[in-house]
Structures are given as C-alpha cells and as structure tokens.
C-alpha cells in the first residue's frame, strides 16, 4: 500500500510517458504500474533537466527501497 500511495502522490497517470534529455552517458529509469486493465510507464533519462517533477525521483527511490532492490543498485539520487 505504501508504494501505491507513492504512485498516487506522483499523479502517475497524468505524467508524460517520457522525460528524456539530450545529455549522454547517464542511467535510464523506467517505472510502471498496471491494474484493472490500465497500464502506465514513465521513462526517466535525466528527467529533472527537462521538467520531470521531483516526485518521480522520489517514487523511483521508494520502489528501490520497498522492493529491497537498493541493496543491489545503491541509493537513488
């Protein structure tokens, strides 16, 4: 439920599908959610530099933390 709350706080379904900068050699993050036959994905490639809301970065970090993936990928931003 905590993760679902992060998606809600981010207004995930109202976000653009892609926040992609022309800067090179950076990691790409892709998040997605699917339920009740509705799906949404967001690609973040240096997204803050092209207007991506900071709540997306917070969501990405929450996914890593709540899933336990941070142990393998390090702390996000």
C-alpha positions in Angstrom: 0.0 0.0 0.0 2.9 2.4 0.7 4.1 2.0 -2.9 0.6 2.6 -4.3 0.5 5.8 -2.2 3.7 7.0 -3.9 2.2 6.4 -7.3 -0.9 8.4 -6.2 1.2 11.3 -4.7 3.1 11.4 -8.0 -0.2 11.7 -10.0 1.4 9.0 -12.1 -1.3 8.7 -14.8 -1.0 12.4 -15.5 2.7 12.3 -16.2 4.3 12.4 -19.6 5.4 9.0 -20.8 9.0 10.1 -21.3 11.3 12.7 -19.7 14.4 12.4 -21.9 17.3 14.8 -22.0 19.9 15.2 -24.8 22.6 14.7 -22.2 24.6 11.5 -22.7 26.1 8.7 -20.6 23.5 8.6 -17.8 21.3 5.8 -16.4 17.8 5.4 -17.7 15.0 4.6 -15.1 11.7 3.2 -16.2 8.8 2.8 -13.8 5.4 1.3 -14.5 2.1 0.3 -12.9 -0.7 -1.9 -14.1 -4.1 -2.7 -12.5 -7.7 -3.2 -13.6 -6.5 -3.4 -17.2 -4.9 0.0 -17.1 -1.1 0.4 -17.6 1.3 3.3 -17.5 5.0 3.6 -17.8 7.4 6.5 -17.4 10.9 6.7 -18.8 13.4 9.0 -16.9 16.6 9.8 -18.6 18.0 12.9 -16.8 14.3 13.8 -16.5 14.7 16.7 -14.0 16.6 18.6 -16.6 13.6 18.5 -19.0 10.8 19.3 -16.4 10.1 16.0 -14.8 8.5 16.5 -11.4 10.7 15.7 -8.4 8.1 13.3 -7.1 9.1 10.9 -9.9 12.6 10.7 -8.4 11.0 10.1 -5.0 8.9 7.3 -6.5 11.9 5.6 -8.1 13.7 5.7 -4.8 10.7 4.3 -3.0 10.5 1.4 -5.4 14.1 0.6 -4.8 13.7 0.9 -1.0 10.4 -1.0 -0.7 11.4 -3.8 -3.0 14.8 -4.3 -1.4 16.5 -3.6 -4.7 18.5 -0.8 -3.2 20.8 -3.5 -1.8 21.9 -4.2 -5.4 21.5 -0.9 -7.2 22.6 1.6 -4.5 20.7 4.6 -3.2 18.9 6.6 -5.9 19.8 10.3 -6.2 
